[in-house]
Amino acid sequence: MLQGHRSKEAQMNEAAFDMQLFESFKPGLTSFCYRMLGSMDDADDAVQETSIRAWQSWSMFRQDSSMKTWIYRIASNLCLDKLRQAKRRMLPVDLSDPAVAIVEPNEMLPESSWIWPSPDFGENPEDILVRKDTLQLCFIALLQTLPPRQRAVLILKDVFEWSSKQIAETLGLSPAAVNSALQRARETMNRTQLRSDEYSKMDVDPDPALLSRYVEAFEQFNIDALVSLFHEEGCMSMPPFPMWISGQDDLSTFFALTRWHCEGSKFVWTTVNGGYPALAQYMPSKEAPVLVPWGIHVLEVKDNRILHVQNFINTKLFARLGLPAHLDR
């Protein structure tokens, strides 16, 4: 009787230990799913479902592979299942040409149409090895052009630096099939030309002084000062709106049209996608004497001038980034 009690207790401790081990995998697992899916909402759902499936099928784990490989196999299959029914996520500059008529945007596409920025994935030592440049928004956009299985192979090989054997075990492929998929994926990535890649210069963080000038000009809503910070061909995009603006003249017209909406805004500094600087815009509320979340501005620069502002208008991002729910005026 006592032996049976101990056996049950040992099983419970073993299960608890392995759940703790799963928790240690979560930062890397989340960053894998984010690169696969282009959305933190979808990535979090995939990781949560992975934990549930792993817990439910733990008794079937025979240790013929490492627990890490087994967990990533579950997550990979979940991502592949999600992507079978999903349309490719994009950034606005890759979807259409810049606006010809400068008007206030009104057409919005579903949230599932867009790539969204991510928070940092934690301080897991393994995460430090994952290259920051593979979290650039332009790189996430390039990944979405790959067929899902090729995408998984490329992420596991070129980002996580797994062996072909480990990838084969994870994805249920032969090592030869992994190497073939990797070659095709790399060829596609090298030849695909996206406008977002052309506009993205995120390999070097923007000068904090430039960001400060942007904040000052925007908060004062000094349109001349604001537009002067952009290159002649500088642009601004605003998902979920597909419309985007290019060129200083059109930017000036657009800012004048939207003054009523943005005047009185304030910014809070934050970071996205592996520590890249970003600015969280709060706008005046119509219902209360506070400022409420509006958009996350990610500035991409060239020669210390703004080449592209991506203003991600999605208030759910604020909570994800640990930002306040409102600001006092």
HELIX and SHEET records of a PDB file:
HELIX    1   1 LEU A    2  LEU A   37  1                                  36    
HELIX    2   2 MET A   40  GLN A   56  1                                  17    
HELIX    3   3 TRP A   58  MET A   60  5                                   3    
HELIX    4   4 MET A   67  ARG A   84  1                                  18    
HELIX    5   5 PRO A   92  LEU A   95  1                                   4    
HELIX    6   6 GLU A  111  SER A  113  5                                   3    
HELIX    7   7 PRO A  125  ILE A  128  1                                   4    
HELIX    8   8 LYS A  132  LEU A  135  5                                   4    
HELIX    9   9 LEU A  137  LEU A  143  1                                   7    
HELIX   10  10 PRO A  148  LEU A  154  1                                   7    
HELIX   11  11 ILE A  155  VAL A  159  3                                   5    
HELIX   12  12 SER A  164  LEU A  171  1                                   8    
HELIX   13  13 PRO A  175  ARG A  191  1                                  17    
HELIX   14  14 ARG A  195  TYR A  199  1                                   5    
HELIX   15  15 PRO A  208  GLN A  220  1                                  13    
HELIX   16  16 ILE A  223  SER A  228  1                                   6    
HELIX   17  17 GLN A  248  LEU A  257  1                                  10    
HELIX   18  18 ARG A  259  CYS A  262  1                                   4    
HELIX   19  19 LYS A  316  ARG A  320  1                                   5    
SHEET    1   A 6 PHE A 241  SER A 246  0                                        
SHEET    2   A 6 PHE A 230  MET A 238 -1                                        
SHEET    3   A 6 ARG A 305  PHE A 312  1                                        
SHEET    4   A 6 VAL A 290  LYS A 302 -1                                        
SHEET    5   A 6 TYR A 276  PRO A 284 -1                                        
SHEET    6   A 6 LYS A 266  VAL A 272 -1                                        
SHEET    1   B 5 PHE A 241  SER A 246  0                                        
SHEET    2   B 5 PHE A 230  MET A 238 -1                                        
SHEET    3   B 5 ARG A 305  PHE A 312  1                                        
SHEET    4   B 5 VAL A 290  LYS A 302 -1                                        
SHEET    5   B 5 LEU A 327  ASP A 328 -1                                        
END                                                                             
